[in-house]
Amino acid sequence: MQNLPQFRTYGVFTEDDNPLEEYLSSPIENVDILAYWKAKSKDQQWIPLVKMARDYLVIQATSVPSEQMFSVAKFTINPTRNRLNPDKVRASLCLKTWFAAGLIEEDFMKDNDLNNE
């Protein structure tokens, strides 16, 4: 038994400190949704929900913003960058949208070493 590696457990919550249960049971309030999730991103316990919120908040609600997204995309996919992997294009457009919305800080690329991928 002494030769077994030590394992850390992640994501184990009791009923009292489960962020999903806390979110679902909280009263509905009129708040700035971007500020709400930005504040929650500072608490490690909320990170999975914050990531999920970012994925859903980036979805455009009407056709006009999606047309704007195509305009933005033409600067990402240009004659010299026409072989980008679809996942890289999607990630790049998400990052641009998140920067514009203030969901991520300017240092995000450096802090997460995304420039080397």
Buried (B, 14 or more C-beta within 10 A) or exposed (E): EEEEEEEEEEEEEEEEEBBEEBEEEEEEEEEEEBEEBBEBBEEEBBBEBBEEBBEEBBEEEEEEEEEEBEEEBEEBBEEEEEEBEEEEBBBBBBBBBBBEEEBBEEEEEEEEEEEEE
